[in-house]
Amino acid sequence: MKTIPVRLGQRSYPIILASSYRQLPQWLRRLDLPRQGWIVSHRSLLARYGRDVLGPLTRAGWSLQPIAIPESESSKSLRIAERILAMMARQAMMRAPLLMAFGGGVVGDVTGFVAAVFRRGIPYVQIPTTLLGQVDSAIGGKVAVDLPQGKNLIGAFYQPRLVYNNSRILSTLPMRQRRSGLAEIIKYGVIADPILFAMLERSVSACLALEFRAVQLMVARSCAIKARVVSADERETGDARAALNFGHTLGHALEAATAFRRWTHGEAIAIGMCAASELSVAAGRLAPADSLRIRRLIEAVGLPTHATGVSREAVWRALRYDKKFIRGRPRWVLPTRIGRVVVTEDVPEGFAKQVVHRYIS
Ligand SMILES: NC(=O)c1ccc[n+]([C@@H]2O[C@H](COP(=O)([O-])OP(=O)(O)OC[C@H]3O[C@@H](n4cnc5c(N)ncnc54)[C@H](O)[C@@H]3O)[C@@H](O)[C@H]2O)c1
């Protein structure tokens, strides 16, 4: 078992890298977390893993009521958040409840949002079950729901008290979700870790097969980067946390323009990473060979590199609603080499459109 700290003063918390849920009660006890509350998840996950996660907790004296939400991005909505809140409010006799998110980024984001607003904030823990959740969405306290106009438009920074990753649970993850998680890991390689990037290039099939050593390495290095960035720039007031948005400027717009149904989050940002790399080449900031390496790795993982069947106008409209649209300009994260990026609004719109439109047809 490995522990990676997120250092935020009084709001610090550990990320636990484990291979079972046996140690979970120990951690909850150590952090003095409430013994009653709710576990938000999907019906399928609760059927498959409910006993594994809740068994050790129940034996140790925890009582968590399950709340199941539908398996789709549309669960990140005010409607579902309200449904969860209403269920919680009906059992208001719980004096100091705990909320647990058991699922991927969708469960994590909406549960964190609910935890942030219920009685002006209750403690919550993240037990991510997808690769994307374990390396990215469960860490850092960005909690949100979507609006039809754009992703994550209603939300907060609200840190969990614990992130507990069990690598074994990833073995049942469908291939599409594995690829989607790998997109975020490629992102970490490009923004901060050329060794991780090279490791991915060398062992794509081991990574897709989620072989034990590959998972350990990918998850540990990715979590360490995310923990470091969040510790340095919790609220994205500087460029450090904004760098994590590599691929997201276009990625989020593609998701919004297609009502969040067409691509997974990872697929959309894979296209976004290809476009941002090419934009960086066009701006004279990145060597064409590095852009090619990024695109080839994305292709090798089986992720899309182009968006087809979506209107360019709809994508550009969605981009304007994004939080990364600042002072009338989109904010781009452009790689300058593998392992380094710059964050800039200094890309003329016409120029950006010219390059980005090559990635949308
Ligand atoms: N908060 C953040 O900082 C942050 C960062 C990145 C992404 N996100 C958000 O995360 C969301 C995407 O999350 P995701 O990619 O984890 O998808 P997801 O939460 O939609 O999960 C994908 C599917 O995988 C299934 N699943 C989960 N764990 C499983 C397992 N162990 N075995 C089998 N099936 C399993 C789920 O039931 C679901 O159907 C997006 O909404 C995105 O905006 C948030």
The ligand as an SDF file (V2000), in Angstrom:
LIG
                    3D

 44 48  0  0  0  0  0  0  0  0999 V2000
  -13.5660   16.5130  -11.0640 N   0  0  0  0  0  0  0  0  0  0  0  0
  -12.5440   16.4430  -11.8630 C   0  0  0  0  0  0  0  0  0  0  0  0
  -11.4710   16.9910  -11.5880 O   0  0  0  0  0  0  0  0  0  0  0  0
  -12.6740   15.6610  -13.1500 C   0  0  0  0  0  0  0  0  0  0  0  0
  -11.5470   15.3470  -13.9070 C   0  0  0  0  0  0  0  0  0  0  0  0
  -11.7100   14.5600  -15.0520 C   0  0  0  0  0  0  0  0  0  0  0  0
  -12.9710   14.1160  -15.4370 C   0  0  0  0  0  0  0  0  0  0  0  0
  -14.0480   14.4520  -14.6690 N   0  0  0  0  0  0  0  0  0  0  0  0
  -15.3940   13.9900  -15.0350 C   0  0  0  0  0  0  0  0  0  0  0  0
  -15.4470   12.5760  -14.9380 O   0  0  0  0  0  0  0  0  0  0  0  0
  -16.5180   12.1070  -15.7570 C   0  0  0  0  0  0  0  0  0  0  0  0
  -16.1070   10.8590  -16.4830 C   0  0  0  0  0  0  0  0  0  0  0  0
  -15.7900    9.8720  -15.5340 O   0  0  0  0  0  0  0  0  0  0  0  0
  -15.4430    8.3650  -15.9630 P   0  0  0  0  0  0  0  0  0  0  0  0
  -14.6270    8.3480  -17.2010 O   0  0  0  0  0  0  0  0  0  0  0  0
  -14.9040    7.7160  -14.7420 O   0  0  0  0  0  0  0  0  0  0  0  0
  -16.8380    7.7670  -16.4100 O   0  0  0  0  0  0  0  0  0  0  0  0
  -18.1600    7.3260  -15.6220 P   0  0  0  0  0  0  0  0  0  0  0  0
  -18.1630    7.8060  -14.2400 O   0  0  0  0  0  0  0  0  0  0  0  0
  -19.3010    7.6930  -16.4920 O   0  0  0  0  0  0  0  0  0  0  0  0
  -18.0410    5.7310  -15.6050 O   0  0  0  0  0  0  0  0  0  0  0  0
  -18.0640    5.0470  -16.8240 C   0  0  0  0  0  0  0  0  0  0  0  0
  -18.7820    3.7210  -16.7390 C   0  0  0  0  0  0  0  0  0  0  0  0
  -17.9220    2.7580  -16.1340 O   0  0  0  0  0  0  0  0  0  0  0  0
  -18.6680    1.9550  -15.2470 C   0  0  0  0  0  0  0  0  0  0  0  0
  -17.7330    1.4640  -14.2220 N   0  0  0  0  0  0  0  0  0  0  0  0
  -17.1660    2.2010  -13.2500 C   0  0  0  0  0  0  0  0  0  0  0  0
  -16.2950    1.4550  -12.5600 N   0  0  0  0  0  0  0  0  0  0  0  0
  -16.3340    0.2170  -13.0870 C   0  0  0  0  0  0  0  0  0  0  0  0
  -15.6450   -0.9970  -12.8080 C   0  0  0  0  0  0  0  0  0  0  0  0
  -14.6990   -1.0650  -11.8670 N   0  0  0  0  0  0  0  0  0  0  0  0
  -15.9410   -2.0890  -13.5530 N   0  0  0  0  0  0  0  0  0  0  0  0
  -16.8630   -2.0160  -14.5490 C   0  0  0  0  0  0  0  0  0  0  0  0
  -17.5260   -0.8950  -14.8750 N   0  0  0  0  0  0  0  0  0  0  0  0
  -17.2630    0.2040  -14.1550 C   0  0  0  0  0  0  0  0  0  0  0  0
  -19.7100    2.9080  -14.7080 C   0  0  0  0  0  0  0  0  0  0  0  0
  -20.7900    2.1780  -14.1770 O   0  0  0  0  0  0  0  0  0  0  0  0
  -20.0700    3.7110  -15.9320 C   0  0  0  0  0  0  0  0  0  0  0  0
  -21.0660    3.0820  -16.6870 O   0  0  0  0  0  0  0  0  0  0  0  0
  -16.8960   13.2630  -16.6600 C   0  0  0  0  0  0  0  0  0  0  0  0
  -18.1110   13.8250  -16.2340 O   0  0  0  0  0  0  0  0  0  0  0  0
  -15.7760   14.2690  -16.4570 C   0  0  0  0  0  0  0  0  0  0  0  0
  -16.1990   15.5900  -16.6340 O   0  0  0  0  0  0  0  0  0  0  0  0
  -13.9210   15.2100  -13.5420 C   0  0  0  0  0  0  0  0  0  0  0  0
  1  2  1  0
  2  3  2  0
  2  4  1  0
  4  5  1  0
  4 44  2  0
  5  6  2  0
  6  7  1  0
  7  8  2  0
  8  9  1  0
  8 44  1  0
  9 10  1  0
  9 42  1  0
 10 11  1  0
 11 12  1  0
 11 40  1  0
 12 13  1  0
 13 14  1  0
 14 15  2  0
 14 16  1  0
 14 17  1  0
 17 18  1  0
 18 19  2  0
 18 20  1  0
 18 21  1  0
 21 22  1  0
 22 23  1  0
 23 24  1  0
 23 38  1  0
 24 25  1  0
 25 26  1  0
 25 36  1  0
 26 27  1  0
 26 35  1  0
 27 28  2  0
 28 29  1  0
 29 30  1  0
 29 35  2  0
 30 31  1  0
 30 32  2  0
 32 33  1  0
 33 34  2  0
 34 35  1  0
 36 37  1  0
 36 38  1  0
 38 39  1  0
 40 41  1  0
 40 42  1  0
 42 43  1  0
M  CHG  2   8   1  16  -1
M  END
$$$$
